[in-house]
């Protein structure tokens, strides 16, 4: 590949914000917690849904950057984005946004009519977020949270397996927590000029939102682990432990993952208040070693409790 082609690809990957596709992993919630992770048909459907939402996400980011073009050019960080810096023209970005949206919605129809409606609602929500809602305090972070819930429900709709309500609430409050952290970091690092809605925020108010949503995330997840019984996959190890400990599968083993979630939230808050790194949550999750280790251990524990024991 020639250098010019490499630069072209790099520029568009930045414009598509592929590093933020990690947010769409929420779609796998229904697959993992329903005990269907190792069923090929279910896994294939979820992967297809994931790809469609990645394309829709990139379309929404392009739309956002087009709408904020004049504003981003004056921003100390956002001015380096491909559209704001002039590396991609408004005309080209509009074409890509329309193309990605059209292809995504077309593919969504073949998966499920309800999945198509959720996909359409997802892109419309992001469109109205870009033109209006992002400028309204509190409404902006709730919109971000709703977009995560749409992703979770998309995974549920595509499989037909129910996500427990307390797990949905965990996603809801967790995304509100992360959005509040992001706003706080933006206010501390760049001041109220970084975003129009920040004029109506204060550090004390954002501290309150961060504490509240962080606490509610822990409560919702702890309630899920206590109230909900995960699907039991019969394996050699599950029969072995059931023979040694009668009623083994009925015990609240999911509760042992609570400390990992509490630590993850505490570590995320630490990065916010000590290093003001909350502005790019996807970067924190993929570069901070303690968080990576926590997420890995939590994933291993969840997979083990659902599929092995």
N, C-alpha and C positions, 0 to 999 in steps of 0.2 A: 504493500500500500504506500503510495506516494505521500510526502509530507503534507501537501495541500489537502489530500483526501483525509489524512489523519486529523488535521486541524478542523476540517469541515465536520467530521464525525464528532470530535470532542466538543465543538461549539454547540451542536444540536443536542448532544447528550446532556450538556449543562442546561440548555434551554428546556429540555424535557424533564429536568431534575430527577434523573433516574435514582439518585441517592435517596430520594424520598419515597420511592416505591415500597420501601420497607413498611410504611404505614398500612399498605394493603394486605400484609400478612394477617391482619385481623380477620380476613375472610376465612382463614383456616380454623377459626374457633369452633365452628359447628363440626367440622371433620374430625378434629382431634378429640373433643370432649364427648362426641357421640360414640366413640369407639370404632370409627370407620377409617382410621388413618391408613391401614394396610389393605384396604379394599381398593383394587385398581380402578373400578368404575367411579367410585366416589372421589378418589384422589384425582383422577383425570378431569372430572367435572370441576372440582375446586380449583385446579391449576388453570383451567380455561377461564374461570371466573376471575381469578387473580390477574391473568394477563389482560383481560378486558378492562378491569379497573385500573391497571397500570397505565393503559393507553388513555383512559378517561382522565386520570389524574394529570398526565402530561398535557392533555388538551386544556384542562382547567388552569394549569400553571401558565401556559401560553396566553390564555385569555386574560388572566390576572396581570401578566407583564405588559400586555398590549394596553389594557385600560390604565395601568399605572405608569406608562412610558414617561410622560413628562415629569412625574413626581420622582420616579426611580433615578432619573438622570442627575438629580440633585442630592441623592442619598449617598452617604460616604461608603456604604457597602454595596447597595443594590445597583449603583451606577456601573458596576463591572459585569452585570448580567448581560447575556448576549444581545437581547433586544434593546435594553437601555444604552448599551455601549455602541450600538449601531452595527454589530457583527451580523445580526439578522434583521432584515427589514420588516416593517410592520406588515407589509403586503405578504411576504413569505410566511411570517408567523401566523397571520390570519388563515392562510391557506392550509398550513399544517394543523392548526387548531380545528378547523372545520373538517379536514380529512380524518384526523384521529377520532373526532367525535362521531362522524358518520360511520366509519369502519367499526368502531366499538359497539355502537347501537345496533348496527346490522348483525354483527356476530352474536350479540346478546339475545336477539330474537330466536336464534336457533337453539339456545340453551333452555330458555323458559320465558313465557310471557310475563310472569311476575318479576323475573330477574331483569327483563328489559325495562319494566316500569321503574324498578329501583335504580337501574343504571341511568335512566332518563332523569329521574328525580335528583340523583347524585350530581350530574353535570349542571342541571338547572340551579341547584342549591349553591354550587360553587360560582356560577355565573352571577347570581344575585348577591352572593357574598362579596364578589369582586367589585360590583358596581354600587353596592349600598351597605350591606350588613357589616362589612369590615370596618366601616366608619362609625359604627354604633357600639359604644362600650357595653360590655356584658353580652349583648346579642352576638358580638363577633366570636367570643370564645364558645358560646353555646352552639353556634353554627358549626364550628370545628368539631365539637363533640358529636353533633348529630351526623356529621359525615362519617365518623368512625362507627357509629351505630348502624348506618346504612350499609357499610362494608360487612359488619357482622351479620346483619339480617340477609344480605345477599348470599353469604355462605350457607345460611340456614335454608333459604328459599331454594337454592340450587340442589340441595340434598334432601330436603323434606324432613330434617331432623331438628328437633327443638333445642334451642339454647336456653338453659335455666335463667330465670329472671334475675337472680342475684349475680350471675356472671355478666349479663347484659348491663346491670347497674355498675358493676366493676369497671367495665369498658367506658361507660358513660362518665362516671366520676373520675376515672383515671385520665381520660382525655381532657376533661375540664381542668384537672390538676396541671397537666403538661401545658395546656394553652395559657393558664394563668402564669405559670413559670416563664413561658416565652414572653408574655407581655411585660412581666416584671423585669426581665433581663433587657428587653428593648428600652424600657423607660430608664433603667439605671445606666446603660451603656451609651445610648444615643439621645436620651431626653425625650420630651413630648413631641419633638418634631419628627421622630422616626416613623410615626404612624398617626393618622388623624384621630383615631379613637383614643389615643394615649392622652390627649388633652383633657379627657374626662376621667382618667384614672389617676390615682395617687399611689405612692409606695405602700402606705398603710392599708389602703383598700385591697391592693393586689396581694399583700401579705395575708390579709384576712381570707381572701379567696383561695390562696395557696394552702393555708392551714386547713380550711374547711374541706376543700375537695380532696386533699391528701388523706385527711382523717376518714372521710366518707368512702374513699377507695378501699382503705384497709378494712373498715366495717363491712362493706358490701362483700369483699372477697372472703373475709373470715366467716360471714354468714353463709356464703355459698359453700365453703368447705364443710361446714357443720350441717346445713340443712339438706344439701343435695347429695344423693348417692350416685357416684360415677358408674358408668356401665361396667359390668364385670365380664371380662373376656376369659373364658376358661382355658387355662394353660397348665402345663405340668407344674410350674412354680405355684400357681394359685391353688391347685389341688394339694400340693405339698404343704403349704402354709395352713390351708383349711384343716388338714389332718392333724397338725400340731396344735393350732389354736382354733378351737371351735368358734364359729361366728366371726372368723377373721375378716371376711369381706364386708361385714356389717359395721365394722369399727370405723371411726372417723379419721382414717389415715390421711386424707387430703389436708387435714389441719396442720400437718407437719411442714407444709409449704408456706404457711403464713409468715414465719420469720424471714424467709427469702424475699417475699413481697414487701414486707416492712423495711427491710434493709435496702431494697431497690429504690423505694420512695425516699428514704432518708439520704441515700447516696446522691440521688438526683437533686434533692434540695440542697445538699452540701455543695455540689458543683455550681448551683445557682448563686448561693449566698457568698461562697468563698471566691469563685472564679468568674461569676457572671456569664456562664456558658449556656444559659437556657434558651438563647435565641435560635439555636440550631439543634433541636432535640434528636434528629436523626444522626447527627454527628456524634453527640454524646453517647448514644446507645451503641454505636459501632466502633468507637475509639477508646472509651474509658474501660480499662481492664477490669476493675472491680465490678462494674455493671455487667460487662460481658460474662464474667465468671458467674455472677448471680443469675443471669438469664439462662445460662447453660445448665446450672444446677437445678433451677426451677423446671426447665424443660425436661431434664432427665427424670426428676422426681415425678412430674405429671405423667409422662409416658410410662414410667415404671408402675405407678399406682393404677393406671387405667388398663394397661396392656399386659403387665406381667404378674402383678399380685392380685 
